[in-house]
Amino acid sequence: MAALIDAAIDATLPPAAAPAPDEADARLIAGRGTPESAWRQSSWLQALPEAAPEALLGDARRLVVVAPHPDDEVLGAGGLIALAAARGLPVWVLALTDGERCYPALPEASHAALAQARRAELHRALARLGVGSGGVEHLRLPDGGLQAEGAALALRIHRLLRPHDLVLTTWRRDGHPDHEAAAAAVADAAGCSGCRRMEFPVWGWHWARPDGRDLPVADMRRLPLDRATRARKLWALRAFASQLGRGPAMPAAAEPILPAWVLARFRRDFETFVL
């Protein structure tokens, strides 16, 4: 933990090395990416070992989900959240940012209203998954700025964790800078806290190739979702009106963040976790 504190206050530390150009280019989130139809035909994805909720949750006394932006937690782990809540396991979501800059065309003055809308959407979504009103905390860090938080973010997360937490967050190579910064911070914080952690892809399904060469296949497991759990997850996803192209926070003529072709990757009857 001392190393984290030193890093958080030492302004002389050199910045982390940037990924090699070819690696960064391979993970661009652009266009429509890999279609869900290609993932449905992916033999390795269909053959992934299955894990029951009890196996994933293990002896955890609390499920903590660290979300870079409101909606990441439901997209990647809404089913597991619902299953944990149904089993009486306390669920707590830490929203690092409010995702207020998801629509770049919005004027600066509109970001505060969008942040408020996204916070409300997250609370509504979690309620639909069975998580109580006290199950979320908002750090309100700058959207798009998590990499700049560095070790200070890991320290803040560490202070909120307990030794028997299971911590979920986005995949460390997800392709979105905020997602990767969250994963790095959680890895440090969970390691110092003695917590078990897992990751889930969100934008990795967009840029990765369906043959599996870009994903950590050996460390991945499928969580089957029964009909009721899947329906609850889809109901929760509908709470994010600002991302689906509905509601007053959606700018006119803007492409929604979660159009149908993106949502298709998260309407599956299973979720995928990196152990």
Secondary structure, 3 states (H helix, E strand, C coil): CHHHHHHHHCCCCCCCCCCCHHHHHHCCCCCCCCCHHHHHCCHHHHCCCECCHHHHHCCCCEEEEEECCCCHHHHHHHHHHHHHHHCCCCEEEEEEECCCCCCCCCCHHHHHHHHHHHHHHHHHHHHHCCCCCCCEEEEEECCCCHHHHCHHHHHHHHHHCCCCEEEEEECCCCCCHHHHHHHHHHHHHHHHHCCEEEEECCCHHHHCCCCCCCCCHHHEEEEECCHHHHHHHHHHHCCCHHHHCCCCCCCCCCCCCCCHHHHHHHCCCEEEEEC
